[in-house]
Amino acid sequence: MENVRMLSTLGLMGAMRGLSSAFEADSGIHVDADFAPTLALLKRLRDGEAADLVILTREGLEEMIGEGRVVAASAADLARSYIGMAVRAGQAHPDIATEAELRRTLLAARSVAYSRLGASGVYFAQLIVRMGIAAEINAKATIVEQGFTAEWLVSGEADLAVQQISELKQVGGIEVIGPIPHDLQTPAVFSAGRMATAKHAEAAERLLRYLASPETVPVLRQSGLEP
């Protein structure tokens, strides 16, 4: 069976489980996928790690195109992702619908888990600075190097977890409250592109076409992404 090597941002991990098996059944091509935050993937690619296809934030993909690592003509936007908040299953859902309610909820939390390397963590760190509550929140925050912030809800180390909704939904035993107010955030756009050095260029193109096709929309939605 032919292999295609894909490096993808964590935001698509949930959706890719179903999409990979559907693609394999249809094409006979096995998807060898590895997931990490975009910033970690950019470093690995710059350090020379080989891949056929990459899925990064739009900004990350543009950097790779600019450096000649990704073929510009192959780039395709796959999904938009909003940042949300979650609590442990069975806990009350605090209000986060407006900026004022979000501020109250954050200040009342014992600890908020957010990621250091992911796009959501970078955004959240800037948001609490803009809201003027960075010192208070960071004094009690659980800052996660990489992986899923919602795991810290299950272990009881945090009351609230912040991450892309598609990433929150990959952890069992938690409930997503909803997105942070849309007027406070710009959704991340996840985009795919073929590596200029792809060993399996044709297989990568097939996978890319499939991921950008309308038939993937229900799976993306179910995993917390917007097409």
DRENBATOR-126422 format. One line per 2 residues: number of its first residue (from 1); their letters; for each residue x, y, z of C-alpha. Coordinates in steps of 0.02 Angstrom, whole numbers, plus 50000, padded with zeros to 5 digits. Layout:
<sites>
NUM> A> X,Y,Z  ...
</sites>
This chain:
<sites>
1> ME> 50000,50000,50000  50066,50172,49955
3> NV> 50101,50290,50101  50076,50477,50111
5> RM> 50162,50567,50255  50061,50710,50329
7> LS> 50109,50833,50466  49955,50920,50534
9> TL> 49909,51049,50664  49819,50975,50817
11> GL> 49656,51062,50769  49622,50933,50633
13> MG> 49667,50778,50734  49487,50734,50778
15> AM> 49422,50755,50600  49570,50663,50522
17> RG> 49530,50500,50611  49372,50476,50508
19> LS> 49435,50563,50352  49596,50460,50342
21> SA> 49504,50294,50345  49378,50353,50214
23> FE> 49521,50412,50102  49618,50249,50126
25> AD> 49466,50143,50084  49434,50245,49927
27> SG> 49612,50268,49863  49713,50125,49934
29> IH> 49837,50255,50000  49885,50246,50185
31> VD> 49894,50413,50278  50042,50416,50398
33> AD> 49994,50567,50504  50082,50658,50645
35> FA> 49998,50798,50743  50076,50943,50839
37> PT> 50047,51131,50864  50087,51237,50711
39> LA> 50238,51322,50792  50313,51153,50835
41> LL> 50283,51090,50657  50363,51245,50580
43> KR> 50519,51212,50682  50523,51028,50632
45> LR> 50503,51072,50447  50641,51203,50459
47> DG> 50751,51073,50542  50729,50966,50386
49> EA> 50592,50842,50435  50519,50760,50278
51> AD> 50333,50759,50235  50223,50750,50080
53> LV> 50082,50860,50143  50065,50987,50284
55> IL> 49913,51064,50368  49955,51223,50464
57> TR> 49872,51387,50509  49856,51497,50353
59> EG> 49997,51608,50420  50109,51458,50449
61> LE> 50077,51391,50274  50115,51563,50199
63> EM> 50284,51561,50289  50323,51388,50217
65> IG> 50273,51447,50042  50383,51602,50064
67> EG> 50530,51490,50110  50500,51380,49957
69> RV> 50457,51227,50062  50275,51216,50007
71> VA> 50213,51228,49827  50111,51390,49817
73> AS> 49989,51324,49685  49941,51178,49797
75> AA> 49881,51282,49946  49699,51254,49998
77> DL> 49601,51321,50147  49513,51176,50234
79> AR> 49424,51243,50388  49401,51385,50511
81> SY> 49419,51358,50695  49355,51462,50840
83> IG> 49430,51463,51014  49316,51403,51151
85> MA> 49312,51359,51334  49271,51198,51424
87> VR> 49235,51134,51599  49242,50959,51673
89> AG> 49085,50857,51632  48947,50888,51759
91> QA> 49013,51060,51813  48904,51215,51794
93> HP> 48930,51309,51631  48984,51487,51675
95> DI> 48932,51633,51564  49057,51686,51429
97> AT> 48937,51763,51302  48999,51942,51324
99> EA> 49167,52018,51366  49105,52071,51539
101> EL> 49041,51895,51578  49201,51816,51511
103> RR> 49306,51931,51623  49202,51884,51778
105> TL> 49213,51698,51737  49402,51703,51711
107> LA> 49434,51801,51871  49323,51682,51971
109> AR> 49411,51524,51907  49535,51436,52021
111> SV> 49647,51401,51871  49633,51420,51682
113> AY> 49728,51297,51571  49796,51366,51408
115> SR> 49932,51315,51288  50102,51397,51268
117> LG> 50138,51344,51088  49967,51332,51006
119> AS> 49882,51473,50911  49744,51473,51044
121> GV> 49869,51501,51184  49956,51644,51094
123> YF> 49786,51724,51063  49727,51699,51243
125> AQ> 49887,51772,51316  49857,51929,51210
127> LI> 49671,51934,51252  49698,51939,51441
129> VR> 49826,52078,51417  49697,52177,51315
131> MG> 49567,52144,51450  49687,52205,51585
133> IA> 49680,52043,51687  49841,51957,51630
135> AE> 49930,51969,51799  49782,51895,51895
137> IN> 49750,51753,51771  49933,51706,51745
139> AK> 49964,51700,51933  49849,51548,51940
141> AT> 49854,51483,51760  49902,51306,51710
143> IV> 50011,51334,51556  50023,51178,51450
145> EQ> 50180,51154,51344  50088,51055,51210
147> GF> 49940,50939,51193  49760,50958,51247
149> TA> 49723,51086,51383  49558,51000,51429
151> EW> 49657,50854,51503  49695,50971,51649
153> LV> 49507,50983,51684  49492,50795,51699
155> SG> 49641,50786,51818  49562,50926,51922
157> EA> 49710,51044,51902  49607,51178,51812
159> DL> 49426,51239,51815  49425,51308,51638
161> AV> 49518,51256,51481  49546,51369,51330
163> QQ> 49588,51298,51157  49519,51278,50982
165> IS> 49346,51198,51001  49404,51056,50887
167> EL> 49546,51020,51009  49438,51032,51167
169> KQ> 49317,50905,51092  49452,50773,51080
171> VG> 49458,50746,51268  49328,50637,51355
173> GI> 49248,50687,51520  49232,50872,51479
175> EV> 49098,50988,51409  49126,51132,51290
177> IG> 49038,51289,51355  49050,51374,51186
179> PI> 49160,51495,51091  49239,51650,51166
181> PH> 49132,51796,51099  49159,51805,50910
183> DL> 49190,51993,50916  49344,51960,51025
185> QT> 49425,51833,50909  49480,51804,50730
187> PA> 49454,51622,50683  49610,51522,50638
189> VF> 49606,51459,50459  49687,51289,50434
191> SA> 49764,51268,50263  49849,51122,50175
193> GR> 49990,51119,50049  50105,50996,49963
195> MA> 50288,50998,50012  50407,51047,49872
197> TA> 50514,50895,49918  50365,50773,49928
199> KH> 50419,50594,49888  50237,50545,49854
201> AE> 50179,50702,49764  50035,50621,49671
203> AA> 49965,50538,49828  49983,50704,49921
205> ER> 49885,50793,49784  49746,50662,49795
207> LL> 49735,50680,49983  49734,50870,49967
209> RY> 49591,50867,49840  49492,50750,49952
211> LA> 49517,50857,50109  49461,51014,50017
213> SP> 49306,50929,49943  49126,50956,50002
215> ET> 49109,50777,50065  49223,50814,50214
217> VP> 49110,50955,50277  48998,50850,50395
219> VL> 49152,50771,50477  49236,50941,50500
221> RQ> 49077,51012,50578  49057,50866,50696
223> SG> 49236,50890,50757  49203,51072,50802
225> LE> 49270,51156,50644  49182,51267,50517
227> P> 49214,51230,50332
</sites>
